[in-house]
Amino acid sequence: MSAAAPQHTDETPAFNGQPPADFPIDRSLKIYEETLKDEFTNNVINAMGPATAPRTREIFTSLIRHLHAFAREVNLLTPEWFYGINQLNKMGQMSDEKRNEAVLVSDVVGLEALVDHITQAHILHTSHGATPSAILGPFYRENSPRYPNGGDIVQKHFEGEETALVHGRVIDIHTKQPLAGVTIEVWHTAPNGLYEQQDPEQPEFNLRGTVVSDEDGRYAFKCLKPTSYPIPYDGPAGDILQAQGRHPMRPGHIHWRVTKPGYGSLITQIYDRQDKYTYNDSVFGVKDELVVDFVECKTGEAKWELVYDITLSLDKETAKLQGL
C-alpha cells in the first residue's frame, strides 16, 4: 500500500448500523468461542503472574483472546503480520509533540470515537442534557495563549478568510446556573487546512487560545469560520484510507477543551452544518447535537456569529460528595 492521497468520494456512505451483507457473523462467533477453550491462547493468558493488577488482567485477557481470534479468523500470514508490525513502528517514528500518528490511526478506524463515548458515560454523574463530547484528535497542544473574553485568536490572516465571533454561556446541568471560572481552550485549522504546528508559515499557536468564563458564565472569542480539510495521509492512517478506498476529509470544525474542578472535563468539537463533509466525516467524530449554524454577524465584529452555550455535568466523585 502506498501513501498516495486516497481518492476523494463526496457521496455520503450508507451508514445504517448493519454489518456488511457478506460478513460471516456465525463464523466469527464460532472462532471466538473456540478461542475461549484453546490451550495455546489460555497458556498465554495464564502466563500473567499473581501480582498483575485486576484491571490490567481484565484488559489483557480480553485483548489476547480477541487478537488470537482475529488472527485465526482472517488466517493471518507472516508477511501480513510483519506489515502490521512495521506500520506500528512507523506510527511511533512519525509521532512527536506536534503530531500523534497513533491517534490518527485510531481515529480512522473509529476507535477514539467509541472510547470517547464509553468514557463520558463512565466519568459523568449524568450526561443527559450535557454538551456531548467528541474526539480530541492528534493536534491538541497544551498551554495555548490566554486571551481576555472577546479576544482574537487569529495571529495571521489569510486571503479569502471568513471571520467569526463565537460566544455563549457555560451552565451547570444540575442547578441550571452559570459557571464562572471555566477554562475554555479552542483550536482549529487555517483556511489552507493546516494546524499551525503543521505549517511553518504560521506563527506559534496561531488559531489557538484559552479564555475563561466570567461571573455570569459568559465567554467569547474571535476566530475564523472553520473549513473542511484532509487529515494527513502520508503515514499509516493514510495507508488505511487508501486500502479501504476512503476519502481523508474532515468537515469544518472547532475543537474545545472545557475544564473546571469538580466537573467532567469536556473535550468536544462543533461542526458547520453547511459543510458537505459534516455527515461524511473520515474519523466518525460528528454527533447531531454538535452540528451548529453560523449566522451573519449583525454587530460588524466579524462576518459570522455563533452563539453556543455549554452545559457541564459534575464528575461522579463530586456528585457523590454532594449526595446527588
C-alpha positions as CSV (number, residue, x, y, z in Angstrom):
1,M,0.0,0.0,0.0
2,S,1.3,3.5,-0.9
3,A,1.0,6.8,0.9
4,A,-0.6,8.5,-2.1
5,A,-3.7,10.6,-1.4
6,P,-6.9,8.5,-1.3
7,Q,-9.4,9.0,-3.9
8,H,-12.0,11.6,-2.8
9,T,-15.6,10.4,-2.7
10,D,-18.1,13.0,-1.9
11,E,-21.1,10.7,-1.7
12,T,-22.3,10.0,1.8
13,P,-21.8,6.4,2.7
14,A,-24.9,4.3,3.6
15,F,-24.4,4.3,7.3
16,N,-27.2,2.1,8.6
17,G,-25.6,0.4,11.6
18,Q,-25.8,-3.0,10.0
19,P,-22.9,-5.4,9.2
20,P,-22.0,-5.8,5.6
21,A,-24.2,-8.3,3.8
22,D,-21.3,-10.7,3.2
23,F,-20.0,-10.5,6.8
24,P,-19.8,-14.1,8.2
25,I,-21.2,-13.4,11.7
26,D,-21.8,-17.0,12.6
27,R,-18.2,-18.0,11.6
28,S,-16.7,-15.1,13.6
29,L,-18.7,-16.1,16.7
30,K,-17.7,-19.7,16.4
31,I,-14.0,-18.9,16.1
32,Y,-14.1,-16.7,19.1
33,E,-15.9,-19.4,21.1
34,E,-13.2,-21.9,20.1
35,T,-10.5,-19.4,21.2
36,L,-12.1,-19.4,24.7
37,K,-11.2,-23.0,25.0
38,D,-7.9,-23.0,23.0
39,E,-5.0,-24.4,25.0
40,F,-2.4,-22.1,23.5
41,T,-4.4,-18.9,23.9
42,N,-5.2,-19.9,27.5
43,N,-1.5,-20.6,28.2
44,V,-0.6,-17.1,27.0
45,I,-3.3,-15.6,29.3
46,N,-2.3,-17.7,32.3
47,A,1.3,-16.5,32.0
48,M,0.2,-13.4,33.8
49,G,1.5,-13.5,37.4
50,P,-0.4,-13.2,40.6
51,A,0.8,-9.6,41.1
52,T,-1.0,-8.4,37.9
53,A,-3.5,-5.6,38.8
54,P,-7.1,-6.7,38.3
55,R,-7.8,-4.1,35.6
56,T,-4.6,-4.9,33.8
57,R,-5.6,-8.6,33.9
58,E,-9.1,-7.8,32.6
59,I,-7.8,-5.8,29.7
60,F,-5.0,-8.1,28.6
61,T,-7.2,-11.2,28.9
62,S,-9.7,-9.8,26.5
63,L,-7.1,-8.3,24.2
64,I,-5.2,-11.6,23.9
65,R,-8.4,-13.5,23.2
66,H,-9.6,-11.1,20.6
67,L,-6.2,-10.8,18.9
68,H,-5.8,-14.6,18.7
69,A,-9.4,-15.0,17.4
70,F,-8.8,-12.2,14.8
71,A,-5.6,-13.9,13.6
72,R,-7.4,-17.3,13.2
73,E,-10.5,-15.7,11.6
74,V,-8.5,-14.0,8.8
75,N,-5.8,-16.6,8.6
76,L,-3.2,-14.0,9.2
77,L,0.1,-14.8,7.4
78,T,3.6,-13.9,8.5
79,P,4.2,-11.3,5.7
80,E,0.9,-9.6,6.8
81,W,1.9,-9.7,10.4
82,F,5.3,-8.1,9.5
83,Y,3.5,-5.4,7.6
84,G,1.3,-4.6,10.6
85,I,4.3,-4.6,12.9
86,N,6.1,-2.2,10.5
87,Q,3.1,0.1,10.5
88,L,3.1,0.2,14.3
89,N,6.8,1.1,14.2
90,K,6.1,3.8,11.7
91,M,3.3,5.3,13.9
92,G,5.9,5.8,16.6
93,Q,8.6,7.1,14.3
94,M,6.2,9.7,12.8
95,S,4.8,10.9,16.2
96,D,6.2,13.9,18.2
97,E,4.9,16.8,20.2
98,K,3.3,18.2,17.1
99,R,1.6,15.1,15.6
100,N,0.3,11.9,17.0
101,E,0.0,9.3,14.2
102,A,-1.2,6.6,16.6
103,V,-4.2,8.8,17.5
104,L,-4.8,9.4,13.8
105,V,-4.9,5.7,13.0
106,S,-7.2,5.2,16.0
107,D,-9.5,7.9,14.5
108,V,-9.8,6.5,11.0
109,V,-10.9,3.1,12.4
110,G,-13.4,4.7,14.7
111,L,-11.8,3.6,18.0
112,E,-11.3,7.1,19.6
113,A,-14.9,8.0,18.9
114,L,-16.0,4.8,20.6
115,V,-13.7,5.2,23.6
116,D,-14.9,8.8,23.9
117,H,-18.5,7.6,24.2
118,I,-17.6,4.9,26.7
119,T,-15.5,7.3,28.8
120,Q,-18.2,10.0,29.1
121,A,-20.7,7.5,30.3
122,H,-18.2,6.3,32.9
123,I,-17.0,9.6,34.4
124,L,-20.1,11.9,34.4
125,H,-22.8,11.8,37.1
126,T,-25.2,12.3,34.2
127,S,-24.7,13.0,30.6
128,H,-28.4,13.7,29.9
129,G,-28.6,17.3,28.7
130,A,-24.9,17.9,29.0
131,T,-22.9,19.1,25.9
132,P,-21.8,15.9,24.1
133,S,-18.2,15.1,23.9
134,A,-16.1,14.4,20.8
135,I,-12.7,13.1,19.9
136,L,-9.6,15.0,21.0
137,G,-7.7,14.4,17.7
138,P,-4.0,14.3,17.2
139,F,-3.2,18.1,17.1
140,Y,-4.1,19.3,20.6
141,R,-1.4,21.4,22.3
142,E,-1.2,22.4,25.9
143,N,-0.6,26.0,27.2
144,S,-2.2,27.9,24.4
145,P,-2.2,31.7,24.9
146,R,-4.7,33.2,27.3
147,Y,-6.9,35.9,25.9
148,P,-9.5,38.2,27.5
149,N,-13.1,37.4,26.8
150,G,-13.7,38.6,23.2
151,G,-10.1,38.2,22.3
152,D,-9.0,37.3,18.8
153,I,-7.1,34.0,18.4
154,V,-6.1,34.8,14.8
155,Q,-2.5,35.9,14.7
156,K,-2.1,35.5,10.9
157,H,-4.8,36.3,8.4
158,F,-5.4,34.6,5.1
159,E,-6.7,35.7,1.8
160,G,-10.4,34.8,1.5
161,E,-10.8,34.1,5.2
162,E,-14.1,34.4,6.9
163,T,-14.0,35.8,10.4
164,A,-16.3,34.6,13.2
165,L,-17.4,35.7,16.6
166,V,-18.2,32.8,18.9
167,H,-19.8,33.4,22.3
168,G,-22.2,31.9,24.8
169,R,-22.5,30.8,28.4
170,V,-21.3,27.8,30.5
171,I,-24.1,26.3,32.6
172,D,-24.3,23.7,35.4
173,I,-26.7,21.0,34.2
174,H,-27.8,20.3,37.8
175,T,-28.5,23.8,39.1
176,K,-29.1,25.5,35.7
177,Q,-26.9,28.3,37.0
178,P,-24.0,29.9,35.1
179,L,-20.5,28.7,35.9
180,A,-17.7,31.3,36.4
181,G,-14.0,30.5,36.1
182,V,-14.4,27.7,33.5
183,T,-11.3,27.3,31.3
184,I,-12.1,27.0,27.6
185,E,-9.4,26.0,25.2
186,V,-10.2,26.2,21.5
187,W,-8.2,25.4,18.3
188,H,-8.9,24.9,14.6
189,T,-7.1,24.8,11.2
190,A,-6.3,27.7,8.9
191,P,-8.1,28.1,5.6
192,N,-5.3,26.1,4.0
193,G,-6.3,23.1,6.0
194,L,-3.3,23.1,8.3
195,Y,-2.9,23.4,12.0
196,E,-0.2,25.8,13.0
197,Q,2.3,23.1,14.0
198,Q,2.0,21.6,10.5
199,D,2.6,24.9,8.8
200,P,6.0,26.7,9.1
201,E,4.3,29.9,7.6
202,Q,2.0,30.2,10.6
203,P,3.2,31.8,13.9
204,E,3.3,29.6,17.1
205,F,-0.1,28.9,18.5
206,N,-2.0,30.6,15.7
207,L,-5.7,29.9,15.8
208,R,-5.4,28.5,19.3
209,G,-6.4,30.2,22.5
210,T,-7.7,30.0,26.0
211,V,-10.5,32.1,27.6
212,V,-12.1,31.9,31.0
213,S,-15.9,32.4,31.6
214,D,-16.8,35.5,33.7
215,E,-19.0,35.7,36.7
216,D,-22.1,35.3,34.6
217,G,-20.7,32.2,32.9
218,R,-20.2,34.1,29.6
219,Y,-17.3,33.6,27.3
220,A,-16.4,35.0,23.8
221,F,-13.6,34.8,21.3
222,K,-12.9,35.7,17.6
223,C,-11.6,33.1,15.2
224,L,-12.2,32.0,11.6
225,K,-15.2,30.1,10.3
226,P,-13.8,26.6,10.1
227,T,-13.2,24.9,6.7
228,S,-13.0,21.3,5.7
229,Y,-9.6,19.7,5.2
230,P,-7.9,16.4,4.6
231,I,-6.2,14.7,7.5
232,P,-2.6,13.8,6.9
233,Y,-2.4,10.8,4.7
234,D,1.4,10.4,4.4
235,G,1.6,7.7,7.1
236,P,-0.2,4.6,8.3
237,A,-3.6,6.4,8.7
238,G,-3.4,7.3,5.0
239,D,-2.5,3.8,4.1
240,I,-5.6,2.6,5.8
241,L,-7.8,5.1,3.9
242,Q,-6.1,4.2,0.7
243,A,-6.6,0.4,1.2
244,Q,-10.3,1.0,2.0
245,G,-11.0,3.4,-0.9
246,R,-12.0,6.2,1.5
247,H,-11.5,9.9,1.4
248,P,-9.4,11.8,4.0
249,M,-11.7,14.7,4.5
250,R,-12.9,16.2,7.8
251,P,-15.7,18.7,8.0
252,G,-15.0,22.3,9.2
253,H,-14.9,22.2,13.0
254,I,-13.6,23.9,16.1
255,H,-12.0,21.9,18.9
256,W,-12.9,22.6,22.5
257,R,-11.4,21.5,25.8
258,V,-13.6,22.8,28.7
259,T,-12.4,22.3,32.3
260,K,-13.5,23.2,35.8
261,P,-12.6,21.4,39.1
262,G,-15.4,19.1,40.2
263,Y,-16.9,18.8,36.7
264,G,-16.2,16.3,34.0
265,S,-13.6,17.5,31.6
266,L,-15.4,18.2,28.3
267,I,-13.5,17.6,25.1
268,T,-15.7,18.3,22.1
269,Q,-16.0,19.7,18.6
270,I,-18.6,21.8,16.8
271,Y,-19.4,21.3,13.1
272,D,-20.7,23.7,10.5
273,R,-24.0,22.4,9.1
274,Q,-23.2,23.9,5.7
275,D,-20.0,21.8,5.2
276,K,-20.6,19.0,2.8
277,Y,-18.4,16.6,4.8
278,T,-20.4,17.1,8.1
279,Y,-22.2,13.9,7.6
280,N,-19.3,12.1,5.8
281,D,-16.5,12.5,8.3
282,S,-13.4,10.4,7.7
283,V,-12.9,9.9,11.5
284,F,-16.6,9.4,12.5
285,G,-16.5,12.2,15.0
286,V,-19.7,14.1,14.2
287,K,-22.7,13.9,16.5
288,D,-26.0,15.5,15.6
289,E,-26.0,17.6,18.8
290,L,-22.7,19.2,17.8
291,V,-23.8,20.5,14.4
292,V,-24.2,24.3,14.5
293,D,-25.4,27.1,12.3
294,F,-23.2,30.2,11.8
295,V,-25.3,33.3,11.1
296,E,-24.4,36.7,9.7
297,C,-22.9,38.9,12.4
298,K,-25.0,42.0,13.0
299,T,-22.5,43.9,15.1
300,G,-19.8,44.2,12.5
301,E,-17.2,42.5,14.7
302,A,-16.9,39.6,12.2
303,K,-18.6,38.2,9.1
304,W,-20.2,35.3,11.0
305,E,-21.5,34.8,14.5
306,L,-22.2,31.7,16.6
307,V,-24.0,31.6,19.9
308,Y,-23.0,28.4,21.6
309,D,-23.9,27.5,25.2
310,I,-22.0,24.8,27.0
311,T,-23.6,22.6,29.7
312,L,-21.3,20.7,32.1
313,S,-22.1,17.8,34.5
314,L,-20.4,17.1,37.8
315,D,-17.9,14.3,37.8
316,K,-19.1,11.2,39.7
317,E,-16.8,11.7,42.7
318,T,-18.1,15.3,43.3
319,A,-21.7,14.3,42.7
320,K,-21.3,11.5,45.3
321,L,-19.9,14.0,47.9
322,Q,-22.9,16.3,47.2
323,G,-25.3,13.5,47.7
324,L,-26.6,13.5,44.1
